[in-house]
Amino acid sequence: MNTLNKVKISAIITSGGKSLRFGSNKLLAKLGGLSVIETTILKFINHVDEIIIPSSDEIQEFIKKSKVYSTKIKFAPPGSTRQKSVYNAILNCSNPEIVLIHDGARPFIDEEIIKKTIEMTYRYSAIVVGKMAVDTIKEVVFNSNGGKIVKTLNRKTIFQAQTPQAFDYELIKKIHQKYKDNPDFTDDSSMVENEGIDVYILENNKKNIKITTKDDLY
């Protein structure tokens, strides 16, 4: 850990979603005494050198007036997609060695998992926090008759990807530059995988859900 103390670390907290299923901006919803976005920021603030938030003017103004606001926090313009927002934030990082990318709507992330993610990224360059599947997983193909099951997958090797996802900064910057106009990737690690680069999983069994509906707050 002595070596890690000298490593510069940035965190990107995404906050540009439209919250259509929630009905209002879910990041501003109250979670105890704080909003969702404030709670998420506090989970990272003591473990990184800076936090970059690609966000709308509404979110920026809210955070600037918040009691969690810090000189560690910077803002980047939101993109038309999550991928473009993350790329904007990457370009606004201050040349760290490691960058963590986290959904602003995942406020329940455990700080111990954040620390373990940083440690593993220093060793392996690309890490995804994920949860092992507990349901039986079926592979399905669709035709004119509907969905047909073609295979039952081994759930012991199936993980649901979460965030943070963390990377060597120069690696993820280069890959985002390459794929910035490609809409086919649903997360950052899939772009890295597409380059044939090893990505490692950090299992997290805690309730690191992404808030999507108001029921998730409870």
C-alpha positions in Angstrom: 0.0 0.0 0.0 3.0 2.3 0.4 3.4 2.3 -3.4 -0.3 3.0 -3.9 -0.2 6.0 -1.7 1.9 7.7 -4.4 -0.4 6.6 -7.3 -2.6 9.4 -8.7 -6.2 8.2 -8.9 -9.2 9.8 -10.6 -12.8 8.8 -10.4 -15.4 9.5 -13.0 -19.0 9.5 -11.7 -21.5 9.5 -14.5 -24.6 11.6 -14.0 -26.0 12.3 -17.4 -28.9 9.9 -17.6 -32.5 11.0 -18.3 -34.1 9.0 -15.5 -37.1 8.2 -17.7 -38.2 5.2 -15.7 -37.7 7.0 -12.4 -40.0 10.0 -13.4 -37.7 12.7 -12.2 -33.9 13.2 -11.8 -33.0 10.2 -9.7 -29.6 11.6 -8.7 -31.4 14.3 -6.8 -33.7 12.0 -5.0 -33.3 11.8 -1.2 -31.5 8.8 0.3 -31.6 9.4 4.1 -30.3 13.0 4.6 -28.5 13.3 1.3 -29.3 13.0 -2.3 -28.2 9.9 -4.4 -25.4 11.8 -6.1 -24.1 13.3 -2.9 -24.1 9.8 -1.3 -22.1 8.4 -4.2 -19.6 11.2 -4.2 -18.9 10.7 -0.5 -18.1 7.0 -1.1 -15.2 8.0 -3.4 -14.0 11.4 -2.1 -11.4 10.0 0.4 -10.0 7.4 -1.9 -9.1 9.4 -5.0 -7.2 12.6 -5.9 -10.0 14.0 -8.1 -13.6 13.3 -9.1 -14.8 14.3 -12.6 -18.5 14.5 -13.1 -19.9 14.7 -16.7 -23.2 16.4 -16.0 -25.9 18.9 -16.9 -26.0 22.4 -15.6 -28.7 21.3 -13.1 -26.5 18.7 -11.5 -23.4 20.9 -11.5 -25.2 23.7 -9.7 -26.7 21.3 -7.2 -23.3 19.8 -6.3 -21.6 23.2 -6.1 -24.1 24.3 -3.5 -23.9 21.0 -1.6 -22.1 20.4 1.7 -20.2 17.5 0.0 -18.6 19.9 -2.6 -14.8 19.8 -2.6 -11.9 21.2 -4.5 -11.4 17.6 -5.6 -14.5 17.8 -7.8 -14.4 18.9 -11.4 -17.0 18.8 -14.1 -17.1 17.8 -17.7 -19.7 18.4 -20.4 -22.3 15.6 -20.8 -22.3 13.7 -24.1 -25.3 12.4 -26.1 -24.5 8.9 -24.8 -23.0 7.5 -21.6 -19.9 6.5 -23.6 -19.4 10.0 -24.9 -19.9 11.5 -21.4 -17.2 9.2 -20.0 -14.9 10.1 -22.8 -15.4 13.8 -22.1 -14.6 13.1 -18.4 -11.5 11.1 -19.4 -10.2 14.1 -21.3 -10.7 16.2 -18.3 -8.7 14.0 -15.9 -5.4 15.4 -14.7 -3.2 12.5 -16.1 -3.7 10.0 -13.3 -2.3 6.5 -13.3 -5.6 4.9 -12.5 -9.2 5.9 -13.3 -12.3 4.5 -11.8 -15.6 4.8 -13.7 -18.8 4.6 -11.6 -22.5 5.1 -12.1 -23.8 8.1 -10.1 -26.9 6.0 -9.4 -25.0 3.3 -7.5 -24.7 5.0 -4.1 -24.6 1.7 -2.2 -21.1 0.7 -3.2 -18.9 -0.4 -0.3 -15.8 1.7 0.3 -13.8 -1.5 0.9 -14.7 -2.6 -2.6 -13.5 0.8 -3.9 -10.1 0.2 -2.2 -9.8 -3.4 -3.4 -10.7 -2.2 -7.0 -7.8 0.3 -6.8 -5.4 -2.3 -5.5 -6.3 -4.8 -8.2 -6.1 -2.2 -11.0 -2.6 -1.4 -10.0 -1.7 -5.1 -10.6 -3.9 -5.9 -13.6 -4.8 -2.7 -15.4 -8.5 -3.5 -16.0 -11.0 -4.5 -13.3 -14.8 -4.9 -13.2 -16.8 -5.1 -10.0 -19.5 -7.7 -10.5 -22.0 -10.0 -8.9 -22.1 -13.7 -9.6 -25.4 -14.8 -11.2 -27.8 -16.6 -8.8 -30.6 -17.4 -11.3 -30.3 -20.0 -14.0 -29.3 -18.3 -17.2 -30.8 -19.2 -20.5 -29.4 -18.3 -24.0 -32.3 -17.5 -26.3 -32.7 -16.9 -30.0 -35.8 -15.1 -31.4 -37.7 -16.1 -34.5 -41.2 -15.8 -35.9 -42.5 -18.2 -33.2 -41.0 -16.2 -30.3 -38.0 -16.9 -28.1 -36.5 -20.3 -28.2 -34.0 -21.5 -25.5 -30.9 -22.9 -27.2 -28.6 -23.3 -24.2 -28.5 -23.2 -20.4 -25.3 -21.4 -19.3 -23.2 -22.3 -16.4 -24.1 -19.7 -13.8 -20.9 -20.3 -11.9 -19.1 -18.5 -14.6 -21.7 -15.8 -15.3 -21.3 -12.4 -13.6 -23.5 -9.3 -13.7 -21.3 -6.4 -14.4 -21.5 -3.4 -12.0 -19.4 -0.4 -11.3 -16.8 0.8 -10.5 -14.9 -0.4 -13.5 -11.3 0.7 -13.2 -8.4 0.9 -15.7 -4.9 2.1 -16.3 -5.6 5.7 -17.5 -3.6 5.7 -20.7 -5.1 2.4 -21.7 -8.8 3.5 -21.3 -8.1 6.9 -22.8 -6.6 5.2 -25.9 -9.5 2.8 -26.2 -12.2 5.4 -25.7 -10.5 7.5 -28.4 -10.7 4.6 -30.8 -14.4 3.7 -30.1 -15.8 7.1 -29.3 -18.2 7.0 -32.3 -19.1 3.3 -31.9 -22.5 2.8 -30.1 -22.2 -1.0 -29.8 -20.6 -1.1 -26.3 -22.7 -1.1 -23.2 -19.9 -0.5 -20.7 -16.3 0.5 -20.7 -14.8 -3.0 -20.1 -16.4 -4.4 -23.2 -14.3 -2.0 -25.3 -11.2 -3.2 -23.5 -12.2 -6.9 -24.0 -12.8 -6.2 -27.7 -9.1 -5.2 -28.0 -8.1 -8.7 -26.6 -6.9 -7.2 -23.3 -7.4 -9.2 -20.1 -10.1 -7.8 -17.8 -10.4 -9.2 -14.3 -13.5 -9.5 -12.1 -13.8 -8.4 -8.5 -16.7 -10.2 -6.9 -19.1 -8.1 -4.9 -22.0 -9.7 -3.2 -23.3 -6.6 -1.5 -26.3 -4.8 -2.7 -24.5 -2.5 -5.2 -27.7 -1.9 -7.2 -28.2 0.8 -9.8 -31.2 2.9 -8.8 -33.7 2.8 -11.7 -37.1 3.2 -10.1 -38.4 4.8 -6.9 -38.8 1.4 -5.3 -35.0 0.9 -5.4 -34.6 3.7 -2.9 -36.4 1.6 -0.3 
